[in-house]
Amino acid sequence: MRRLFALVTGFGLGLLAMFLAFNVHVVRAESGWSVVRKQKVQFADCYADIRHWDAQEWMRHPDLTKALVDAGKGDLVPQTEAQDLLLEALKRWQSARREDETRQQ
């Protein structure tokens, strides 16, 4: 009976770990750790150490960037003029989409 309990517990912990890996980003920054909900259910970027990322690395992870901005942690994303324009466009697009969804209801 003890082995069965250990097996079921192991499966449960594995399922929880997979659920978290597919649904949240765990981000390590200079200011500490952050957990942010993913925009899409996918296995990419489960853990990201962003302390030494340059602009090219940020460009390779647009989903993580958008998730951080949407969660109110946009201060973790370094700002260049091009990124400012991109983030502003994303915010406007998202607010327009929300307005459109509320009109349809």
N, CA, C and O of each residue as an XYZ file, in Angstrom:
420
protein
N       0.824     -1.191      0.000
C       0.000      0.000      0.000
C       0.872      1.260      0.000
O       0.517      2.274     -0.601
N       1.990      1.179      0.667
C       2.885      2.323      0.754
C       3.466      2.674     -0.615
O       3.611      3.853     -0.940
N       3.799      1.668     -1.416
C       4.336      1.908     -2.748
C       3.274      2.529     -3.665
O       3.581      3.393     -4.486
N       2.059      2.089     -3.517
C       0.973      2.643     -4.325
C       0.771      4.121     -4.007
O       0.573      4.933     -4.911
N       0.822      4.466     -2.729
C       0.693      5.870     -2.326
C       1.845      6.702     -2.893
O       1.627      7.820     -3.361
N       3.064      6.167     -2.857
C       4.226      6.874     -3.406
C       4.076      7.063     -4.919
O       4.419      8.118     -5.452
N       3.566      6.044     -5.606
C       3.362      6.127     -7.048
C       2.318      7.187     -7.402
O       2.535      7.997     -8.303
N       1.207      7.182     -6.708
C       0.146      8.159     -6.956
C       0.628      9.570     -6.630
O       0.313     10.511     -7.358
N       1.379      9.729     -5.558
C       1.938     11.033     -5.199
C       2.908     11.515     -6.274
O       2.897     12.691     -6.638
N       3.735     10.625     -6.775
C       4.673     10.973     -7.849
C       3.954     11.415     -9.110
O       4.338     12.402     -9.737
N       2.912     10.686     -9.482
C       2.124     11.080    -10.645
C       1.466     12.448    -10.426
O       1.435     13.282    -11.331
N       0.956     12.661     -9.251
C       0.305     13.938     -8.948
C       1.278     15.103     -9.032
O       0.959     16.146     -9.602
N       2.464     14.925     -8.465
C       3.472     15.991     -8.529
C       3.931     16.228     -9.960
O       4.167     17.369    -10.358
N       4.059     15.159    -10.734
C       4.433     15.289    -12.140
C       3.376     16.044    -12.936
O       3.703     16.902    -13.756
N       2.110     15.723    -12.692
C       1.028     16.429    -13.367
C       1.011     17.913    -13.000
O       0.811     18.766    -13.865
N       1.219     18.216    -11.733
C       1.263     19.614    -11.288
C       2.424     20.355    -11.947
O       2.264     21.490    -12.394
N       3.598     19.711    -12.007
C       4.758     20.343    -12.635
C       4.509     20.606    -14.120
O       4.875     21.668    -14.623
N       3.902     19.673    -14.816
C       3.610     19.863    -16.240
C       2.567     20.961    -16.442
O       2.684     21.766    -17.366
N       1.558     20.995    -15.589
C       0.543     22.043    -15.684
C       1.186     23.418    -15.521
O       0.906     24.333    -16.296
N       2.039     23.561    -14.523
C       2.718     24.840    -14.297
C       3.655     25.185    -15.444
O       3.729     26.345    -15.850
N       4.377     24.191    -15.976
C       5.310     24.437    -17.079
C       4.590     24.938    -18.323
O       5.138     25.753    -19.066
N       3.380     24.469    -18.559
C       2.631     24.885    -19.728
C       1.863     26.192    -19.520
O       1.434     26.797    -20.502
N       1.678     26.642    -18.295
C       0.802     27.789    -18.040
C       1.453     29.005    -17.408
O       0.828     30.065    -17.384
N       2.670     28.914    -16.896
C       3.303     30.081    -16.273
C       4.760     30.220    -16.706
O       5.433     29.239    -17.023
N       5.225     31.469    -16.710
C       6.642     31.786    -16.895
C       7.219     32.043    -15.508
O       6.640     32.802    -14.730
N       8.335     31.431    -15.192
C       9.074     31.753    -13.976
C      10.278     32.568    -14.434
O      11.124     32.075    -15.180
N      10.350     33.812    -13.985
C      11.354     34.749    -14.478
C      12.259     35.174    -13.339
O      11.797     35.558    -12.265
N      13.564     35.097    -13.596
C      14.541     35.591    -12.616
C      15.148     36.873    -13.164
O      15.738     36.877    -14.244
N      15.001     37.949    -12.423
C      15.520     39.255    -12.832
C      16.430     39.788    -11.728
O      16.574     39.174    -10.671
N      17.034     40.929    -11.990
C      17.892     41.568    -10.986
C      17.114     41.860     -9.711
O      17.661     41.778     -8.611
N      15.840     42.200     -9.858
C      15.020     42.576     -8.706
C      14.418     41.380     -7.977
O      13.795     41.556     -6.930
N      14.586     40.176     -8.500
C      14.065     38.985     -7.831
C      13.319     38.071     -8.794
O      13.494     38.142    -10.010
N      12.493     37.222     -8.228
C      11.751     36.226     -8.985
C      10.342     36.722     -9.271
O       9.749     37.437     -8.464
N       9.813     36.338    -10.423
C       8.440     36.663    -10.788
C       7.804     35.449    -11.442
O       8.470     34.689    -12.146
N       6.523     35.274    -11.207
C       5.748     34.229    -11.862
C       4.632     34.930    -12.622
O       3.844     35.676    -12.041
N       4.573     34.680    -13.934
C       3.631     35.369    -14.802
C       2.867     34.346    -15.637
O       3.444     33.373    -16.123
N       1.579     34.573    -15.797
C       0.748     33.670    -16.600
C       1.109     33.802    -18.078
O       1.291     34.911    -18.580
N       1.212     32.662    -18.777
C       1.532     32.665    -20.203
C       0.329     33.120    -21.018
O      -0.818     32.950    -20.603
N       0.601     33.696    -22.173
C      -0.447     34.130    -23.084
C      -1.052     32.945    -23.835
O      -2.260     32.892    -24.065
N      -0.192     31.995    -24.215
C      -0.623     30.786    -24.911
C      -0.142     29.581    -24.113
O       0.915     29.626    -23.483
N      -0.916     28.512    -24.142
C      -0.494     27.286    -23.471
C       0.565     26.627    -24.342
O       0.264     26.116    -25.421
N       1.800     26.643    -23.869
C       2.922     26.045    -24.584
C       4.048     25.774    -23.605
O       4.061     26.301    -22.493
N       4.995     24.946    -24.031
C       6.078     24.552    -23.142
C       7.242     25.542    -23.170
O       8.115     25.477    -22.304
N       7.278     26.447    -24.129
C       8.402     27.377    -24.288
C       8.488     28.358    -23.123
O       7.472     28.770    -22.563
N       9.713     28.723    -22.772
C       9.997     29.744    -21.760
C       9.371     29.457    -20.405
O       8.788     30.351    -19.791
N       9.484     28.237    -19.936
C       8.983     27.912    -18.596
C       9.785     28.680    -17.548
O       9.234     29.211    -16.583
N      11.096     28.723    -17.763
C      11.991     29.447    -16.857
C      12.883     30.334    -17.705
O      13.424     29.889    -18.717
N      13.038     31.574    -17.303
C      13.904     32.502    -18.029
C      14.702     33.335    -17.032
O      14.135     33.980    -16.150
N      16.007     33.313    -17.181
C      16.893     34.161    -16.380
C      17.236     35.366    -17.249
O      18.101     35.278    -18.120
N      16.567     36.482    -17.018
C      16.676     37.645    -17.904
C      17.725     38.650    -17.444
O      17.796     39.754    -17.983
N      18.522     38.293    -16.477
C      19.463     39.262    -15.908
C      20.493     39.758    -16.913
O      20.946     40.897    -16.802
N      20.877     38.942    -17.888
C      21.931     39.343    -18.826
C      21.453     39.317    -20.272
O      22.261     39.162    -21.188
N      20.151     39.466    -20.486
C      19.617     39.439    -21.851
C      19.870     40.757    -22.554
O      19.773     41.827    -21.952
N      20.199     40.668    -23.843
C      20.336     41.866    -24.673
C      19.082     42.015    -25.537
O      18.156     41.212    -25.433
N      19.054     43.031    -26.377
C      17.868     43.315    -27.191
C      17.548     42.169    -28.142
O      16.377     41.878    -28.387
N      18.576     41.517    -28.682
C      18.330     40.403    -29.601
C      17.676     39.229    -28.887
O      16.821     38.554    -29.461
N      18.061     38.983    -27.660
C      17.457     37.884    -26.899
C      15.991     38.185    -26.600
O      15.146     37.290    -26.652
N      15.691     39.441    -26.288
C      14.298     39.821    -26.044
C      13.456     39.650    -27.300
O      12.284     39.279    -27.224
N      14.063     39.924    -28.469
C      13.333     39.768    -29.730
C      13.009     38.298    -30.014
O      12.036     38.004    -30.709
N      13.804     37.386    -29.490
C      13.547     35.949    -29.684
C      12.456     35.416    -28.752
O      12.020     34.276    -28.912
N      12.013     36.212    -27.793
C      11.009     35.775    -26.814
C       9.853     36.779    -26.734
O       9.630     37.368    -25.676
N       9.119     36.985    -27.827
C       8.042     37.985    -27.799
C       6.887     37.595    -26.877
O       6.244     38.473    -26.301
N       6.613     36.305    -26.727
C       5.521     35.885    -25.837
C       5.832     36.218    -24.384
O       4.953     36.646    -23.636
N       7.076     36.022    -23.994
C       7.485     36.358    -22.632
C       7.402     37.867    -22.409
O       6.935     38.321    -21.364
N       7.852     38.635    -23.387
C       7.793     40.090    -23.280
C       6.355     40.562    -23.109
O       6.067     41.385    -22.240
N       5.457     40.045    -23.935
C       4.050     40.442    -23.861
C       3.426     40.016    -22.542
O       2.634     40.760    -21.963
N       3.777     38.819    -22.058
C       3.228     38.341    -20.785
C       3.681     39.232    -19.628
O       2.891     39.535    -18.735
N       4.940     39.651    -19.641
C       5.443     40.531    -18.576
C       4.739     41.888    -18.615
O       4.366     42.426    -17.572
N       4.561     42.433    -19.797
C       3.904     43.738    -19.915
C       2.453     43.637    -19.472
O       1.967     44.495    -18.736
N       1.756     42.592    -19.916
C       0.344     42.425    -19.546
C       0.157     42.195    -18.051
O      -0.882     42.548    -17.493
N       1.157     41.605    -17.404
C       1.063     41.343    -15.971
C       1.476     42.552    -15.137
O       1.486     42.488    -13.908
N       1.817     43.653    -15.802
C       2.212     44.849    -15.060
C       3.660     44.830    -14.628
O       4.051     45.592    -13.744
N       4.456     43.981    -15.227
C       5.875     43.897    -14.888
C       6.731     44.341    -16.068
O       7.818     43.811    -16.299
N       6.231     45.310    -16.801
C       6.943     45.818    -17.966
C       8.254     46.495    -17.622
O       9.098     46.692    -18.497
N       8.437     46.854    -16.361
C       9.703     47.462    -15.949
C      10.861     46.473    -16.028
O      12.019     46.891    -16.012
N      10.582     45.179    -16.112
C      11.638     44.174    -16.254
C      12.175     44.109    -17.680
O      13.275     43.610    -17.915
N      11.394     44.615    -18.624
C      11.793     44.595    -20.034
C      12.556     45.878    -20.333
O      12.024     46.969    -20.130
N      13.805     45.769    -20.816
C      14.552     46.987    -21.129
C      13.896     47.728    -22.282
O      13.414     47.119    -23.237
N      13.885     49.040    -22.177
C      13.180     49.859    -23.154
C      14.150     50.529    -24.121
O      15.035     51.283    -23.718
N      13.963     50.237    -25.400
C      14.611     51.017    -26.455
C      13.487     51.718    -27.202
O      12.315     51.424    -26.967
N      13.816     52.613    -28.074
C      12.769     53.338    -28.791
C      11.917     52.392    -29.625
O      10.694     52.529    -29.662
N      12.547     51.439    -30.293
C      11.792     50.497    -31.115
C      10.878     49.635    -30.248
O       9.736     49.363    -30.618
N      11.380     49.215    -29.110
C      10.558     48.408    -28.212
C       9.427     49.235    -27.619
O       8.320     48.729    -27.434
N       9.694     50.500    -27.318
C       8.632     51.373    -26.820
C       7.484     51.447    -27.818
O       6.315     51.361    -27.442
N       7.826     51.607    -29.088
C       6.797     51.672    -30.119
C       6.040     50.353    -30.230
O       4.817     50.338    -30.368
N       6.773     49.255    -30.170
C       6.138     47.938    -30.259
C       5.221     47.693    -29.066
O       4.095     47.231    -29.245
N       5.674     47.990    -27.873
C       4.861     47.780    -26.684
C       3.630     48.686    -26.679
O       2.549     48.270    -26.262
N       3.797     49.910    -27.140
C       2.650     50.820    -27.227
C       1.628     50.302    -28.232
O       0.423     50.381    -27.993
N       2.107     49.773    -29.355
C       1.196     49.210    -30.360
C       0.477     47.992    -29.801
O      -0.716     47.813    -30.049
N       1.188     47.147    -29.047
C       0.556     45.975    -28.431
C      -0.514     46.392    -27.427
O      -1.590     45.795    -27.380
N      -0.225     47.405    -26.631
C      -1.206     47.878    -25.653
C      -2.452     48.426    -26.342
O      -3.575     48.146    -25.924
N      -2.246     49.206    -27.397
C      -3.387     49.763    -28.125
C      -4.212     48.663    -28.778
O      -5.442     48.696    -28.743
N      -3.531     47.690    -29.372
C      -4.232     46.590    -30.017
C      -5.051     45.814    -28.992
O      -6.195     45.442    -29.255
N      -4.465     45.572    -27.829
C      -5.166     44.821    -26.798
C      -6.367     45.603    -26.260
O      -7.427     45.019    -26.035
N      -6.219     46.903    -26.052
C      -7.358     47.684    -25.559
C      -8.452     47.774    -26.622
O      -9.636     47.760    -26.284
N      -8.082     47.866    -27.885
C      -9.084     47.887    -28.957
C      -9.811     46.545    -29.029
O     -11.018     46.501    -29.271
N      -9.086     45.466    -28.820
C      -9.707     44.137    -28.838
C     -10.680     43.989    -27.676
O     -11.764     43.429    -27.838
N     -10.297     44.488    -26.509
C     -11.197     44.418    -25.350
C     -12.467     45.234    -25.586
O     -13.567     44.792    -25.256
N     -12.307     46.424    -26.157
C     -13.471     47.253    -26.463
C     -14.382     46.554    -27.465
O     -15.606     46.600    -27.337
N     -13.787     45.912    -28.454
C     -14.556     45.192    -29.461
C     -15.319     44.024    -28.842
O     -16.467     43.764    -29.202
N     -14.674     43.322    -27.907
C     -15.324     42.193    -27.235
C     -16.491     42.679    -26.373
O     -17.531     42.022    -26.322
N     -16.334     43.812    -25.700
C     -17.416     44.323    -24.860
C     -18.588     44.815    -25.716
O     -19.743     44.700    -25.306
N     -18.300     45.360    -26.899
C     -19.373     45.781    -27.796
C     -20.171     44.592    -28.308
O     -21.386     44.688    -28.483
N     -19.498     43.472    -28.548
C     -20.174     42.287    -29.069
C     -21.077     41.644    -28.031
O     -22.029     40.949    -28.383
N     -20.793     41.866    -26.776
C     -21.614     41.264    -25.715
C     -22.812     42.099    -25.531
O     -23.655     41.792    -24.688
